[in-house]
Amino acid sequence: MSISQHFCDAGRWAQTHFGGVPLGDVRRTRRVCTLAAGWARQPGASIPRLGAGSAYAGKAAYHLLGSAAATPDTLQGPHRALVLQQLQQAGTYLLLEDTTQLRWAPATARRAGLGPVGANVSGEQGVLLHSLVAARWPGGGSEPSAATRPPLPLLGLLDQQFYVRQARSAAEKAHPHGGTRSRQGRARESDLWAQSLRAIGSPPSQGRWVVVADRGADIYAHLYQCQQQGLGFVVRAAQDRGLAAAAGGSAATLFAVARAQPSAGQMELPLRARPGQAARLAHLQVSYCPGLALRAPQRPGASAGKGPPVTASVVRVWEPGGKLEWLLLCDDVVLNGPQARERAQQYASRWLMEDFHKALKTGLGAERLQLHTAARLFAAVALLSVVALALVDLREHSRQRPDAPAETAGLSALYLSVLRSQRSRLLQTVREVYYALAGLGGHLGRAGDGPPGWQTLWLGMVHLRYLVEGVELAAQLPREEH
């Protein structure tokens, strides 16, 4: 079950993911579902707007978010349990892991419980949000047929951590290397990666869980934790690590070995637009080298190589004459070009985390929340995060089985009927349903426009909800007698 299933029925969707939140009072649990359903119906709406102007509803929401029992772990508990239950089924699953910053502009008074973010020159406060998201990978180990990564059913959040940075003390600033006792005793930001993995345990015997992450995850403790828990990994290398034993000749470092391998094939990858760069199709070469032993780095009290090595393959993806190059550390033995291309496609799926962060910040306005304590902000973000993933999954769902019957698109019979009436079309397939939904969101459907994205689809979903509510209200109006 993907996270966007029943999303058109916001109340039913919220009950599925939050109906079991244990807050000691059934009224509090109902309030959680009301908040989550409200944000599903109106992404980005303020809390007073969710309450339709009701002073009581607004106060009840603020009281709930400020409750000591309403921690992010508690609020997301039933949702995470539902996701973990799905991971017990046979198959391959990607565990997408990433960190983002949430920033709030200065308020009249500083928000209690937040810390410095970025350069901290404007007085912004914030938190590091570290998330672990589960998605189902198709193919059962064989190479997906498409050149780019396949659409993935997003299952939801497995873990989420809020890390508040502490301002450096005067003693740390005065020390030339910052090596004071206070710094050494403080929890490391890099520990977030391994902590998320410890929270989920090990996969079942019939399943494979693959951690997919960017260069921030190239941490020895994180890779070793994957190895200890029986987790796969596809992590972009950031460190030119030493090798416990030279491989591929006399080269003794990871980067040299990876770049010495001949091309094993080609692949194409659509690259999204970035500031100063237009979207384009990159033509890439792929190579691989199995059987590397990554040497443990130096640690306080232990020299380099004292810890156990991490066994990995390295897959290199590069654009001849261009700037793009990925060096991917993979836990399993990569023996041929198709396997190497699949690892590249799995790594490309990490971009779903960027979409998740954008949906959370831009679509749902997490950084526009006017709550004045960290506890309330974190509780609200915990709810918004689940909604944000459902928004992104709308797009993924629209592309998984585009030629399937329209009735499998995930809309209820009433929603599908109203959409057909509004568009004056029969809408026989999933593709036609989602293009019609995107049309309500402003998608023009021209030949060069490409498939609709998650932002257009959720705008269309909001529009469709208003239409359905209008139909339901019209059915309740008394008929005028003539």
N, C-alpha and C positions, 0 to 999 in steps of 0.2 A: 504494500500500500504506500503510494507516494504521499508526501506531506500535503499536497494540494487537493487530495481526494475530498469531495464534499465541500470544497471551499466556497462554492456558490451559495450554499446554505451555511451562513456564518455561525449561526447558533449551534447547529449540529457539529460543525467542524471544531468549534471551541470546546464543546462538551467532550469530544473525542480526545483532545490533547490536554485539557485542563480540568475535566470533570472529576478527577480523582485527587486533586491537590488537597493534602491533609492540613487544614488550618484550624482544626478544633471546633469549627462551627460551620454548618452547611450553608449559612448565609454568606460567609466569607468566600466559600468555594464558588457559590453562584455569582458573587461579585467579580471574581477572577474571570469566570466564563463570560460575563457581561462585558468586561473591559476588552478581553481578547476578541470577542465577536464584534465589538464596536470598531476596533482598529482593523479588523478584516473587512468590514463593510465600508469604512471610511479611512483608508490609509492616510496618515499624516494629520488626522484631526486632533485638536487639543482635547484635554480631558473634559472641560466644560461643554465643548461641542458634542462629545460623545454622550453626555447626559442630557442632550437636547434642551439645555438651559435650566435644568432642574438643579436647584441649589443642593437639595438632599443627595442627588446622585453624585454630584461633584465632590461633596464632602465625604461621602462614603468611599469613593475611589481614593481620595487622598489619605483617608484613615487606613484603608487596606494597604496601600503601598508603603505606609509608614509603620505598619505592624512589624514587631520584632520577628514574628513567625514567617513573614512573607519574604524569605530570602530567595535569591535566584535559583539555588539548588532545589528548594522546596517547590517553587512555582513551576519549574521545568521538570520536576521529578516524574510525573505520570507520562509526559511526552518522551523523556529519555528512556523510560522503561519500555514504552511501546516501540521505539526505534531499536533498542537492544534486543527485544524479542524477535524482531524481523531479521536481525543479523544472525540468529541461530539457524536460519534456513540454509540449505546448501547453496553454494554459489560464490562469486567473487564480488567483494564490496570495496569501494574506495572510502577511506577515512581522510577527508580533506581537512587540513589543519593550517590555521593562519592566525595572525595577530593584527589588530588595527587599533588606532587611537580614536577615542571619543573625546571631543572637546566641547566645553561650554563657555560661552563668552562671560566676562565678568558681570556679576549681578550686583545689586545694591550692597549686599553682604556676601562674603566668601562662603561658598557651599561647603559645609562640614563633610569631611571624609574624602574629598578629592585631592589630587596631587598635581604637581607641575607636569606639563606636556610640552613637547617640542622645545623651541628655544626659550619659551616662557617670557618673551619680551612684552607681550600684550596683556599679561595677567590672566590668560586663559587657564582654566583648570580642567582636569580630565582624568582618564583612566585608560589603561591598556586592556582591550577586550580580546581574549584568546578563545577561539572556538574550534570545536571538532565536529565536523558534519559528515554524515554517512550518506553514500549514494550507491546504487546498484550498478555494477559493471556488466555489460552484456558479453555474450560470446563464449562463456565457459572456458576461457583460456585461449581460444583461437583469435586470430587477428580480425578486428572489426573491418567490414568491407569498405566503409567510407574513408576518404582521404583524411578528413579532419576527425576530431573526436566525436563519438556518437552522443546523442542526447541521453542523459542519465536521469532515471527516477531518483529524486532527492527524498531520502527517508526522514531526515531531521537531525536535530542536535544530539550528540552523545555526551558532550561536556562543554562547559563554558566557564571561564575564569575571569575575574575582575582583579587586575593588578594595579594598585595605587603606588606610584613612585613617591619616594620620600626625598625631600630636599636635602642636599649634601650639607653636612655639618661643617662648621668652621675648621675643625681639625682635619677633615678630609680635604677641604680646599687647600689647606696649608701644606699638606703632605705632597711631595713631588710625584708620587705614584698612586696616591689615593689608597695606600695599603694599610689603613688604620683598622683597628679592631672592630669599630662600628661598621665599616664597609664589609669586612670579612664575615661578620655575623648576620648581615642582612640577606634576606632571600634574594636569589638571583632571578632576573627576568628570564634567563635562558631555562630555568627550571620548569617554566610553564609547559614546555613541550612534553617533557617526560611525565609530568603530573597528570596531564590529560590522558595519556596512555594507561597509566596505573589505574585510573578511575574506571576503565572499561574491561580490564582483564584480557583473557586470551580467546581466540576464535575457536569454534567447535571443530571437530575432526573433519567434517564435510565442507567446511567453509574456509575461505581465504580472505583476510582483511589486509588491505594495502594502504599504508599511510602515504599520502601524497602532499608534498609541501615544497615551498620555495627555499631560497638560500638561507633564510633565517633558521631553518631546522637542521642545517648541517652542523650539528653539535654531537660530539662523540657520545655523551651520556644519552642523548635522544636515540641515536642509531643503535646503541647497545641495548637500550630499553626495548626497542622493537625486536631485536634479536632474542632477548630473554623471554618475551611474551609470545613468541611465535608469530609476530606480525610481519607482513611484507612491508616494503617501503620503496618509494620512488621519490627521491629527494634531490633537488638541484644542488650540486656541490658549490660551496663557497671557499673552502679551504683546500689548498694544494697539499694534501696530506701525504705524509711519508707512508711507504708500504713496508709491511713486516718482512716481505720477501720480494725481491725484484721480479717483475712479470713483464713479458713481452720484450726481453732483451736486458740491457744494462740500466734502463731508466729506473729510478728509485722513488719517483714521486707520481702522484695520481695524474696530474695534468699532462705530464710528459708521456706517460703510458697511453692515456686516452687519445691524445693527438697524434700518436704514432700509428694508430690503427687505420687500415685502408677502408674506403667506403664499402658498405655492404648493401647499398640500395639508396633509393630516393623516396621522398614524400613531399606532399604539398600541404601547407598549413595556412589557413586564412588568419591574418593578424588584424586585430581590432585597431581602430583609430586611437591615437594618443596625441597629446599636445604637440603640435608641430609636425605630426606624422599622420598621413592619410591611411585608411584601411587598405590592405593589399594582400595578395596571395604570394606567400614566400615559397620558393623552390629550394628544398633542403636536402642535404646528404646525411646519411645515418651510418654510424659505425658502432662497434661494441667490443668489449674485452671482458671475459668472465674470469672468475677465480682470483680476485684481488683480496688481499688481507690488509685492511686499513689499520695502520699502527696507532695505538693509543697515544694521545698527546701528553705532554708534560703537565703535571698537576702538583700542587703544594705537597711536598713530602714524597713525591714519586717522579722519577725521570721519565722521559718519553719512551714508550714501548713497555712499561712495566705492567700496564693493564692488558686484559685480553684483547686481541684484535677483532675487528668487525669484518666479516666476510661479505664481499659485495662484487657485483659486476658494475661496469661503467658503460653507459650508452652516451655517445656523443652525437648531437644534432647540431648542424651548422649550415650557414648559408654561404656558399663560396662567393668571395668578394664582398660580402655584407658583414654587418656587425652582430647578427644573431648567432649565438652559440649557447647550447645547453650541454652541460656535463652532468648526467643523471646517475646517481648512485642507486642501484637496484639490489634488493636482497637475494633474488633468485639468479640462477645461472642462465644467462642470455646466450643462446647458441646460434642464432641466425637473424637475418634481416627482418622477417616478419615479427619476431619477438621484440626486436629492438624498436620497431615502429610502434608496436602496441604500447611499450613503456613510454614512448614520446607522447602518444595520444592520452595515456593516463595522466602524464604530467600536465598536458594542455587542459585537462579537466579542472586543474587547480584554479583556472580563471573564474569558475563558478563562485569561489570565495570572494573575488572582487565584486561580482554581481551582488552577492549577499550583503557585503558591506555597503555598497551603493544603495541597495534597497532599504537597508536599515537607516542610513543617514539621510539620503535624499528623498526616497519614496515615503518613508514613515516618519521622518523628521526627528530621529532620536536626539540629535544635537540641538533641537529647538525646544526640548522639554523645559518647562519653567519650574520644575521641582527644585527645592532648595537644600536637599540633603542627599548625600551619596546613597544612603539606603533606599530612598524613594526612587532615585534615578536608576539604580541598578535593578530594582524590582520591575520598573517599567520597561527597561531595556530587555530584561529576560523574557517578557511577554512579546515585545515587539520583534525580537529575534526570530521567534517561531513563525510569526506572521510574515516576516521578510523572506524567510526560506520558502514559504508557500507561494509568495509572489513570483520568485525566480522559477519555482517548479512549474508554474503555469506555462512558461515558454518551453521547458523541457518536455512536459507532457504533450504539448501541441505538436512536437516533432518526432515522437517515438513511433507511433503507428498512424501516419497521416491518412492512409487509405482505408482505415477501419471504419465501421459504421458510425454515423454521427452520434448515436445513442451511447457510445463508449467514450465520448469526449469528456465526461465528468460533470456535465450539466444535468440538473434535474429535468423531469419532463416539462414542468412549467417554464423553466428558464429557456429550454430549447424551443418550446412553442412560441414564446414571446420573441426570441431572437429571430426565428423564421418569419414571424409576422412583420417584425420591424424591417428586416432586410428584403422582404417579399421574395424569398427564395426557399426552396425545399431543404437545402443544406444536407446532403446525403453522407458526407464523409467528415472525419475529424478535421482534416485540413480546411474544408469549407466552413466548419463551425468556428475555428479559431481565426480564420481570415475575416469572417463576419464580425466576430468579437473585436478583433483589432480595428475593423472599420469604425466601430463605435468609439474607439480610442483615438482615431485620427489617422490610421494607416490608410494610404491611398491605394495600395495594391498595384502600383505600376510595375512594369517588367523589371526595372532597375532598382526597385526599393528593397528587394530581399525579403526574407521571412520576418514577421513581426517580433519585436523583442518583448521582454517582460514588462517594461514600463507601459508600452502601448496596450498590452493585453490587460494589465490591471486597470488602466483607465477605462478600457472597454467594459471590464467586469463591473466597475463602479456604475457606469452608465446603465448597464443591463439590470443591475440591482434596483436602480431607481425606477426603471420601466416595470419590473416585476412588482415592486411595491405599489406602483400606481394601479396596475391591473388588480391586485388584491384589494386595494382600497375601493376601487370602482365596484367590485363585486359586493362590497358591504354597504354601499350607498343605497338608501331606499329608492325604489322606483317611483317616479312621479306619475300620478294618475292623470289621464287626459280626459 
